[in-house]
Amino acid sequence: MTMTAPDPAPTGIHRPRSWRLELPAQITLVNANDRRHPVKQAPYIKVIRNAAWAMARHHKLPALQRAHIFYVIHPDTKTRRRDPGNWSPSAKAAVDGLVDAGVLPDDNKNHLLGPDPRIGDPVKGSQLVLWVTDLDQMHPDHIALLNPPTTLPGATR
């Protein structure tokens, strides 16, 4: 499903374009706590990456220069502990799929803010949902609110 933001609110706040990409439910997601050997984990990563590529192409996401992405994990109903950051390997694979689809030129700091984790309601089999927001349509002051300073106080370069 793809969604774009409505016209600017009457308060004058401009909402940048954003899209919601639901990867198919019940894809096996990769968790940082998984104890699989990387060779055994690779096929799962490939499926996530290809699914994100296919969803981006299907919904005709445009090429963006800069984007903020957050991902929502809808964990399996059997999962008891729900730490959304643990699914960062799945989010990384999905973002790589967006790069493969031409949505972003690269997933480095010059083009991508995030991916930031969120937790959603449990669903049978789990599901990964990406929210992609066009940063080029966002005022720099608003981007600064999303992106805290990365230098330490008193640090010299």
Backbone as a printed PyTorch tensor [residue, N CA C, xyz], in Angstrom:
tensor([[[  0.8430,  -1.1660,   0.0000],
         [  0.0000,   0.0000,   0.0000],
         [  0.8870,   1.2260,   0.0000]],

        [[  0.5900,   2.2000,  -0.8130],
         [  1.3470,   3.4330,  -0.8770],
         [  0.4430,   4.5690,  -0.4520]],

        [[  0.9730,   5.4360,   0.3630],
         [  0.1980,   6.5900,   0.7990],
         [  1.0270,   7.8390,   0.5880]],

        [[  0.3950,   8.9000,   0.1390],
         [  1.0630,  10.1820,   0.0850],
         [  0.3610,  11.1030,   1.0580]],

        [[  1.0880,  12.0520,   1.5630],
         [  0.5390,  12.9630,   2.5560],
         [ -0.5000,  13.8810,   1.9170]],

        [[ -1.4810,  14.3110,   2.7090],
         [ -2.4760,  15.2470,   2.1890],
         [ -1.8620,  16.6170,   1.9400]],

        [[ -2.6390,  17.5000,   1.3580],
         [ -2.1810,  18.8680,   1.1300],
         [ -1.7680,  19.4970,   2.4580]],

        [[ -0.9870,  20.5970,   2.3840],
         [ -0.5310,  21.2290,   3.6240],
         [ -1.7040,  21.5560,   4.5430]],

        [[ -1.4590,  21.3900,   5.8350],
         [ -2.4850,  21.6850,   6.8340],
         [ -2.7520,  23.1850,   6.8720]],

        [[ -3.9120,  23.5910,   7.3510],
         [ -4.2330,  25.0110,   7.4130],
         [ -3.2560,  25.8110,   8.2560]],

        [[ -2.5100,  25.1580,   9.1540],
         [ -1.5590,  25.8700,  10.0010],
         [ -0.3100,  26.2870,   9.2270]],

        [[ -0.1810,  25.8550,   7.9820],
         [  0.9740,  26.2060,   7.1780],
         [  2.0850,  25.1820,   7.2400]],

        [[  1.9010,  24.1190,   7.9990],
         [  2.9100,  23.0660,   8.0740],
         [  2.8100,  22.2390,   6.8080]],

        [[  3.9230,  22.1140,   6.1130],
         [  3.9560,  21.3190,   4.8890],
         [  4.4070,  19.9160,   5.2390]],

        [[  3.6010,  18.9450,   4.9080],
         [  3.9530,  17.5490,   5.1370],
         [  4.6150,  17.0130,   3.8730]],

        [[  5.8280,  16.4850,   4.0020],
         [  6.5030,  15.9440,   2.8200],
         [  5.8250,  14.6570,   2.3490]],

        [[  6.1140,  14.3140,   1.1080],
         [  5.5790,  13.0560,   0.5780],
         [  6.1250,  11.8930,   1.3930]],

        [[  5.2630,  10.9280,   1.6440],
         [  5.7110,   9.7120,   2.3200],
         [  4.9260,   8.5260,   1.7790]],

        [[  5.5330,   7.3770,   1.9100],
         [  4.9590,   6.1380,   1.3940],
         [  5.0530,   5.0700,   2.4640]],

        [[  4.0610,   4.2070,   2.4780],
         [  4.0200,   3.0660,   3.3910],
         [  4.1330,   1.8030,   2.5500]],

        [[  5.1570,   1.0210,   2.8110],
         [  5.3740,  -0.2290,   2.0730],
         [  5.2590,  -1.4030,   3.0280]],

        [[  4.2560,  -2.2190,   2.8250],
         [  4.0800,  -3.4330,   3.6200],
         [  4.7310,  -4.5920,   2.8770]],

        [[  5.7280,  -5.1810,   3.4850],
         [  6.2520,  -6.4160,   2.9110],
         [  5.2440,  -7.5160,   3.2120]],

        [[  5.1780,  -8.5310,   2.3830],
         [  4.1970,  -9.5900,   2.6250],
         [  4.3410, -10.1850,   4.0240]],

        [[  3.2080, -10.4590,   4.6360],
         [  3.2190, -11.0820,   5.9620],
         [  3.8080, -12.4820,   5.8600]],

        [[  4.3530, -12.9210,   6.9350],
         [  4.8990, -14.2620,   7.0940],
         [  6.2100, -14.5000,   6.3540]],

        [[  6.8600, -13.4260,   5.8700],
         [  8.2430, -13.5800,   5.4110],
         [  9.0780, -13.7940,   6.6690]],

        [[ 10.0050, -14.7130,   6.6260],
         [ 10.8630, -14.9330,   7.7840],
         [ 11.7960, -13.7420,   7.9360]],

        [[ 11.6420, -13.0370,   9.0410],
         [ 12.4690, -11.8720,   9.3070],
         [ 13.7300, -12.2950,  10.0510]],

        [[ 14.7790, -11.5000,   9.8880],
         [ 16.0620, -11.7880,  10.5130],
         [ 16.1970, -10.9030,  11.7430]],

        [[ 16.5070, -11.5220,  12.8500],
         [ 16.6160, -10.8400,  14.1250],
         [ 18.0860, -10.8490,  14.5460]],

        [[ 18.5320,  -9.7750,  15.1730],
         [ 19.9270,  -9.7020,  15.6220],
         [ 20.2560, -10.7850,  16.6440]],

        [[ 19.2400, -11.3260,  17.2960],
         [ 19.4690, -12.3870,  18.2740],
         [ 19.4850, -13.7790,  17.6560]],

        [[ 19.2090, -13.8790,  16.3530],
         [ 19.2520, -15.1790,  15.6890],
         [ 20.6580, -15.7510,  15.7920]],

        [[ 20.7240, -17.0420,  15.9480],
         [ 22.0190, -17.7050,  16.0780],
         [ 22.3820, -18.4810,  14.8180]],

        [[ 21.7690, -18.1070,  13.6920],
         [ 22.0720, -18.7990,  12.4370],
         [ 23.4480, -18.3880,  11.9210]],

        [[ 24.1070, -19.3220,  11.2800],
         [ 25.3590, -19.0180,  10.5920],
         [ 25.0260, -18.0640,   9.4370]],

        [[ 25.9030, -17.1030,   9.1250],
         [ 25.6140, -16.1580,   8.0440],
         [ 25.2400, -16.8150,   6.7130]],

        [[ 25.8100, -17.9680,   6.4190],
         [ 25.4670, -18.6560,   5.1710],
         [ 24.0100, -19.1320,   5.2000]],

        [[ 23.5550, -19.5640,   6.3550],
         [ 22.1630, -20.0180,   6.4780],
         [ 21.1900, -18.8370,   6.5680]],

        [[ 21.6820, -17.6890,   6.9650],
         [ 20.8500, -16.4950,   7.0890],
         [ 20.6900, -15.7810,   5.7420]],

        [[ 21.6420, -15.9480,   4.8530],
         [ 21.6500, -15.2330,   3.5710],
         [ 20.3790, -15.4070,   2.7520]],

        [[ 19.7920, -16.5960,   2.6560],
         [ 18.5590, -16.7180,   1.8610],
         [ 17.4100, -15.8910,   2.4200]],

        [[ 17.3130, -15.7630,   3.7370],
         [ 16.2500, -14.9660,   4.3500],
         [ 16.4510, -13.4770,   4.0350]],

        [[ 17.7000, -13.0390,   4.0940],
         [ 18.0160, -11.6490,   3.7730],
         [ 17.6860, -11.3550,   2.3130]],

        [[ 17.9980, -12.3070,   1.4390],
         [ 17.7080, -12.1300,   0.0190],
         [ 16.2070, -12.0040,  -0.2330]],

        [[ 15.4010, -12.7920,   0.4590],
         [ 13.9380, -12.7220,   0.2910],
         [ 13.4200, -11.3560,   0.7310]],

        [[ 13.9030, -10.8500,   1.8670],
         [ 13.4690,  -9.5350,   2.3610],
         [ 13.8740,  -8.4480,   1.3650]],

        [[ 15.1160,  -8.5100,   0.9080],
         [ 15.6220,  -7.5120,  -0.0410],
         [ 14.8070,  -7.5220,  -1.3370]],

        [[ 14.5400,  -8.7030,  -1.8600],
         [ 13.7580,  -8.8120,  -3.0940],
         [ 12.3100,  -8.3580,  -2.8900]],

        [[ 11.7400,  -8.6410,  -1.7310],
         [ 10.3630,  -8.2150,  -1.4500],
         [ 10.2730,  -6.6930,  -1.3940]],

        [[ 11.2420,  -6.0460,  -0.7660],
         [ 11.2420,  -4.5780,  -0.7110],
         [ 11.4190,  -3.9900,  -2.1080]],

        [[ 12.3040,  -4.5850,  -2.9050],
         [ 12.4930,  -4.1400,  -4.2900],
         [ 11.1710,  -4.2470,  -5.0550]],

        [[ 10.5070,  -5.3930,  -4.9330],
         [  9.2590,  -5.6210,  -5.6610],
         [  8.1610,  -4.6530,  -5.2140]],

        [[  8.0630,  -4.4080,  -3.9220],
         [  7.0290,  -3.4880,  -3.4220],
         [  7.2990,  -2.0610,  -3.8960]],

        [[  8.5560,  -1.6460,  -3.8860],
         [  8.8970,  -0.3000,  -4.3590],
         [  8.5710,  -0.1400,  -5.8390]],

        [[  8.8780,  -1.1520,  -6.6290],
         [  8.5720,  -1.0950,  -8.0650],
         [  7.0660,  -1.1570,  -8.3070]],

        [[  6.3810,  -2.0210,  -7.5940],
         [  4.9400,  -2.1780,  -7.7650],
         [  4.1970,  -0.8740,  -7.4540]],

        [[  4.6240,  -0.1910,  -6.4000],
         [  3.9610,   1.0470,  -5.9930],
         [  4.5760,   2.2880,  -6.6410]],

        [[  5.5400,   2.0580,  -7.5350],
         [  6.1520,   3.1370,  -8.3210],
         [  6.7060,   4.2690,  -7.4540]],

        [[  7.4710,   3.8940,  -6.4310],
         [  8.1310,   4.9170,  -5.6390],
         [  9.1090,   5.6610,  -6.5330]],

        [[  9.1220,   6.9820,  -6.4420],
         [ 10.0300,   7.7520,  -7.2890],
         [ 11.4640,   7.6970,  -6.7530]],

        [[ 12.3690,   8.0960,  -7.5860],
         [ 13.7620,   8.2180,  -7.1570],
         [ 13.8580,   9.4350,  -6.2360]],

        [[ 14.4320,   9.2340,  -5.0730],
         [ 14.6110,  10.2930,  -4.0850],
         [ 16.1030,  10.5080,  -3.8770]],

        [[ 16.4680,  11.7060,  -3.5270],
         [ 17.8670,  11.9740,  -3.2080],
         [ 18.1550,  11.7430,  -1.7300]],

        [[ 17.1630,  12.0930,  -0.8900],
         [ 17.3330,  11.9170,   0.5530],
         [ 15.9990,  11.4620,   1.1360]],

        [[ 16.0710,  10.5340,   2.0710],
         [ 14.8420,  10.0320,   2.6810],
         [ 15.0740,   9.6840,   4.1440]],

        [[ 13.9930,   9.7700,   4.8900],
         [ 13.9690,   9.2530,   6.2540],
         [ 13.1290,   7.9850,   6.2100]],

        [[ 13.6480,   6.9200,   6.7820],
         [ 12.9130,   5.6610,   6.8080],
         [ 12.7950,   5.2020,   8.2430]],

        [[ 11.5810,   4.8630,   8.6150],
         [ 11.4460,   4.0930,   9.8300],
         [ 10.6980,   2.8240,   9.4980]],

        [[ 11.0030,   1.8130,  10.2650],
         [ 10.3740,   0.5210,  10.0170],
         [  9.5520,   0.1220,  11.2300]],

        [[  8.4270,  -0.4930,  10.9240],
         [  7.5400,  -0.9890,  11.9710],
         [  7.5700,  -2.5130,  11.8930]],

        [[  7.9350,  -3.1120,  12.9860],
         [  7.9080,  -4.5610,  13.0930],
         [  6.6000,  -4.9620,  13.7480]],

        [[  5.8690,  -5.8050,  13.0670],
         [  4.6880,  -6.4350,  13.6490],
         [  5.1300,  -7.8590,  13.9800]],

        [[  5.5370,  -8.0860,  15.2290],
         [  6.1010,  -9.3950,  15.5720],
         [  5.0390, -10.4890,  15.5340]],

        [[  5.5220, -11.6930,  15.4540],
         [  4.6340, -12.8490,  15.4880],
         [  3.8950, -12.8720,  16.8210]],

        [[  2.7050, -13.3880,  16.8030],
         [  1.9070, -13.4610,  18.0260],
         [  2.5600, -14.3310,  19.0890]],

        [[  3.4670, -15.2090,  18.6810],
         [  4.1530, -16.0900,  19.6280],
         [  5.3560, -15.4020,  20.2900]],

        [[  5.8110, -14.2850,  19.7180],
         [  6.9860, -13.5970,  20.2330],
         [  6.6260, -12.8830,  21.5290]],

        [[  7.3640, -13.1740,  22.5770],
         [  7.0690, -12.5580,  23.8710],
         [  7.8260, -11.2450,  24.0550]],

        [[  9.1210, -11.2670,  23.8270],
         [  9.9210, -10.0520,  23.9950],
         [  9.9480,  -9.3250,  22.6730]],

        [[  9.6440,  -8.0470,  22.7200],
         [  9.4750,  -7.2930,  21.4780],
         [ 10.3510,  -6.0490,  21.4910]],

        [[ 11.5940,  -6.2180,  21.1480],
         [ 12.5500,  -5.1200,  21.0500],
         [ 12.7090,  -4.7970,  19.5680]],

        [[ 12.1490,  -3.6780,  19.0800],
         [ 12.1470,  -3.4220,  17.6360],
         [ 13.5460,  -3.2870,  17.0280]],

        [[ 14.5180,  -2.8350,  17.7980],
         [ 15.8710,  -2.6980,  17.2780],
         [ 16.5100,  -4.0300,  16.9110]],

        [[ 16.0120,  -5.1150,  17.5010],
         [ 16.5790,  -6.4290,  17.1920],
         [ 16.3490,  -6.8360,  15.7440]],

        [[ 15.3730,  -6.2300,  15.0820],
         [ 15.0810,  -6.5810,  13.6980],
         [ 15.8120,  -5.6740,  12.7100]],

        [[ 16.8430,  -4.9850,  13.1650],
         [ 17.5890,  -4.1070,  12.2540],
         [ 18.1970,  -4.8550,  11.0670]],

        [[ 18.6280,  -6.1240,  11.1780],
         [ 19.1160,  -6.8110,   9.9770],
         [ 18.0320,  -6.9460,   8.8960]],

        [[ 16.7790,  -7.1270,   9.3100],
         [ 15.6840,  -7.1830,   8.3350],
         [ 15.4690,  -5.8240,   7.6920]],

        [[ 15.5270,  -4.7750,   8.5060],
         [ 15.3480,  -3.4220,   7.9720],
         [ 16.4760,  -3.0710,   7.0030]],

        [[ 17.6960,  -3.4550,   7.3430],
         [ 18.8460,  -3.1980,   6.4620],
         [ 18.6470,  -3.8860,   5.1200]],

        [[ 18.1920,  -5.1240,   5.1380],
         [ 17.9500,  -5.8500,   3.8920],
         [ 16.8630,  -5.1560,   3.0710]],

        [[ 15.8120,  -4.6740,   3.7290],
         [ 14.7310,  -3.9880,   3.0200],
         [ 15.2130,  -2.6720,   2.4200]],

        [[ 16.0230,  -1.9310,   3.1580],
         [ 16.5700,  -0.6740,   2.6310],
         [ 17.4790,  -0.9650,   1.4320]],

        [[ 18.2600,  -2.0230,   1.4950],
         [ 19.0820,  -2.4030,   0.3420],
         [ 18.2040,  -2.6900,  -0.8720]],

        [[ 17.0410,  -3.2750,  -0.6380],
         [ 16.0980,  -3.5100,  -1.7330],
         [ 15.5900,  -2.2120,  -2.3380]],

        [[ 15.3930,  -1.1900,  -1.5080],
         [ 14.9730,   0.1210,  -2.0270],
         [ 16.0800,   0.7530,  -2.8660]],

        [[ 17.3180,   0.5630,  -2.4500],
         [ 18.4540,   1.0580,  -3.2480],
         [ 18.5040,   0.3090,  -4.5760]],

        [[ 18.3170,  -1.0050,  -4.5350],
         [ 18.2960,  -1.8030,  -5.7640],
         [ 17.1970,  -1.3310,  -6.7190]],

        [[ 16.0690,  -0.8920,  -6.1600],
         [ 14.9340,  -0.4380,  -6.9730],
         [ 15.1110,   0.9900,  -7.4850]],

        [[ 16.1820,   1.6680,  -7.0670],
         [ 16.4290,   3.0340,  -7.5300],
         [ 15.7000,   4.1040,  -6.7430]],

        [[ 15.1350,   3.7420,  -5.5870],
         [ 14.4510,   4.7410,  -4.7590],
         [ 15.4760,   5.6820,  -4.1450]],

        [[ 16.6090,   5.1520,  -3.7210],
         [ 17.7120,   5.9550,  -3.1850],
         [ 18.9900,   5.6040,  -3.9400]],

        [[ 19.8690,   6.5930,  -4.1380],
         [ 21.1340,   6.2840,  -4.8110],
         [ 22.0490,   5.3950,  -3.9660]],

        [[ 21.9380,   5.5120,  -2.6410],
         [ 22.7620,   4.7250,  -1.7320],
         [ 22.0940,   4.7830,  -0.3650]],

        [[ 22.5360,   3.9400,   0.5480],
         [ 21.9600,   3.9790,   1.8930],
         [ 22.9620,   4.5450,   2.8980]],

        [[ 23.8200,   5.4380,   2.4240],
         [ 24.7780,   6.0690,   3.3270],
         [ 24.1560,   7.3150,   3.9650]],

        [[ 24.9090,   7.9880,   4.8330],
         [ 24.3790,   9.1240,   5.5850],
         [ 24.0260,  10.3220,   4.7150]],

        [[ 24.5440,  10.3860,   3.5130],
         [ 24.2120,  11.5020,   2.6280],
         [ 22.8160,  11.3680,   2.0180]],

        [[ 22.2720,  10.1660,   2.0040],
         [ 20.9900,   9.9200,   1.3520],
         [ 19.9180,   9.3630,   2.2850]],

        [[ 20.3260,   8.8420,   3.4340],
         [ 19.3700,   8.1470,   4.2900],
         [ 19.4880,   8.5860,   5.7420]],

        [[ 18.3550,   8.9010,   6.3170],
         [ 18.2400,   9.1300,   7.7530],
         [ 17.4480,   7.9440,   8.2980]],

        [[ 18.0670,   7.1620,   9.1590],
         [ 17.4200,   5.9460,   9.6590],
         [ 18.1460,   4.7280,   9.1090]],

        [[ 17.5160,   3.6060,   9.0870],
         [ 16.1340,   3.3190,   9.4580],
         [ 15.9560,   3.2730,  10.9770]],

        [[ 14.8660,   3.8840,  11.4200],
         [ 14.5310,   3.9620,  12.8390],
         [ 13.4550,   2.9330,  13.1630]],

        [[ 13.6330,   2.1970,  14.2680],
         [ 12.6830,   1.1170,  14.5880],
         [ 11.4440,   1.5810,  15.3420]],

        [[ 10.3530,   0.8980,  15.0660],
         [  9.1010,   1.0430,  15.8050],
         [  8.5230,  -0.3600,  15.9830]],

        [[  7.6660,  -0.5170,  16.9640],
         [  7.0130,  -1.8040,  17.1760],
         [  5.5180,  -1.6260,  16.9280]],

        [[  4.9440,  -2.5790,  16.2350],
         [  3.5170,  -2.5450,  15.9460],
         [  2.8100,  -3.6950,  16.6330]],

        [[  1.5450,  -3.8120,  16.3460],
         [  0.7570,  -4.8990,  16.9140],
         [  1.2300,  -6.2440,  16.3590]],

        [[  1.1920,  -7.2750,  17.1730],
         [  1.5650,  -8.6070,  16.6860],
         [  0.6020,  -9.0920,  15.6000]],

        [[  1.1620,  -9.7990,  14.6220],
         [  0.3610, -10.4470,  13.5800],
         [  0.8900, -11.8670,  13.4110]],

        [[  0.0570, -12.7340,  12.9480],
         [  0.4860, -14.1210,  12.7610],
         [  1.5910, -14.1790,  11.7090]],

        [[  2.7220, -14.7010,  12.0940],
         [  3.8360, -14.8630,  11.1730],
         [  4.7630, -13.6750,  11.0760]],

        [[  4.4460, -12.5510,  11.6650],
         [  5.2130, -11.3030,  11.6730],
         [  5.1600, -10.5760,  10.3270]],

        [[  5.4770,  -9.2920,  10.3680],
         [  5.4680,  -8.4770,   9.1500],
         [  6.3490,  -7.2550,   9.3550]],

        [[  6.9750,  -6.8160,   8.2770],
         [  7.8150,  -5.6250,   8.2640],
         [  7.1410,  -4.5800,   7.3870]],

        [[  6.9990,  -3.3640,   7.9180],
         [  6.4100,  -2.2520,   7.1760],
         [  7.4210,  -1.1100,   7.1870]],

        [[  7.6800,  -0.5380,   6.0210],
         [  8.5900,   0.6000,   5.8960],
         [  7.7910,   1.8730,   5.6510]],

        [[  8.1890,   2.9390,   6.2990],
         [  7.6510,   4.2680,   6.0190],
         [  8.8070,   5.0900,   5.4540]],

        [[  8.6380,   5.5820,   4.2550],
         [  9.6750,   6.3230,   3.5440],
         [  9.1850,   7.7610,   3.3700]],

        [[  9.9620,   8.7280,   3.8390],
         [  9.5980,  10.1420,   3.7420],
         [ 10.6630,  10.8850,   2.9500]],

        [[ 10.2220,  11.6880,   1.9980],
         [ 11.1060,  12.4870,   1.1420],
         [ 11.6530,  13.6620,   1.9460]],

        [[ 12.9440,  13.6520,   2.2520],
         [ 13.5540,  14.7370,   3.0290],
         [ 13.7900,  15.9940,   2.2080]],

        [[ 13.8400,  15.8790,   0.8930],
         [ 14.0700,  17.0680,   0.0780],
         [ 12.8840,  18.0280,   0.1130]],

        [[ 11.7410,  17.5590,   0.5650],
         [ 10.5720,  18.4230,   0.6910],
         [ 10.3920,  18.9410,   2.1180]],

        [[ 11.3470,  18.6600,   2.9610],
         [ 11.2320,  19.0170,   4.3740],
         [ 12.1640,  20.1790,   4.6900]],

        [[ 11.6970,  21.1000,   5.5000],
         [ 12.5090,  22.2500,   5.9060],
         [ 13.6910,  21.7620,   6.7560]],

        [[ 14.8780,  22.3400,   6.5640],
         [ 16.0570,  21.8980,   7.3260],
         [ 15.8600,  21.9250,   8.8440]],

        [[ 15.0700,  22.8830,   9.3520],
         [ 14.8180,  22.9270,  10.7960],
         [ 14.0430,  21.6930,  11.2600]],

        [[ 13.1470,  21.2120,  10.4290],
         [ 12.3930,  20.0110,  10.7820],
         [ 13.2790,  18.7670,  10.6900]],

        [[ 14.1630,  18.7430,   9.7030],
         [ 15.0920,  17.6140,   9.5940],
         [ 15.9870,  17.5650,  10.8350]],

        [[ 16.3990,  18.7420,  11.3150],
         [ 17.2530,  18.8000,  12.5010],
         [ 16.5630,  18.1800,  13.7150]],

        [[ 15.2500,  18.2790,  13.7890],
         [ 14.5230,  17.6580,  14.8980],
         [ 14.5620,  16.1380,  14.8220]],

        [[ 14.6210,  15.6080,  13.6040],
         [ 14.6990,  14.1590,  13.4140],
         [ 16.1170,  13.6310,  13.6000]],

        [[ 17.0860,  14.5060,  13.4090],
         [ 18.4870,  14.0930,  13.3380],
         [ 19.3030,  14.8150,  14.4100]],

        [[ 19.4750,  14.2220,  15.5750],
         [ 20.2220,  14.8980,  16.6530],
         [ 21.6870,  15.0660,  16.2770]],

        [[ 22.3660,  15.9770,  16.9660],
         [ 23.7970,  16.1780,  16.6900],
         [ 24.5760,  14.8860,  16.8690]],

        [[ 25.5840,  14.7070,  16.0220],
         [ 26.3700,  13.4790,  16.0860],
         [ 27.7780,  13.6940,  16.6340]],

        [[ 28.0810,  14.9190,  17.0190],
         [ 29.4020,  15.1780,  17.5950],
         [ 29.2820,  15.2440,  19.1190]],

        [[ 30.3210,  14.8140,  19.7850],
         [ 30.3410,  14.8640,  21.2400],
         [ 30.7320,  16.2570,  21.7060]],

        [[ 30.1440,  16.7070,  22.8140],
         [ 30.5360,  18.0200,  23.3440],
         [ 32.0360,  18.0340,  23.6480]],

        [[ 32.6910,  19.0820,  23.2110],
         [ 34.1250,  19.2180,  23.4600],
         [ 35.0200,  18.4030,  22.5640]],

        [[ 34.4550,  17.6680,  21.6260],
         [ 35.2580,  16.8460,  20.7150],
         [ 35.9220,  17.7230,  19.6870]],

        [[ 37.1550,  17.3870,  19.3680],
         [ 37.8810,  18.1150,  18.3160],
         [ 38.0080,  17.2170,  17.1110]],

        [[ 38.0790,  17.8510,  15.9760],
         [ 38.2000,  17.0810,  14.7280],
         [ 39.6050,  17.0220,  14.2560]]])
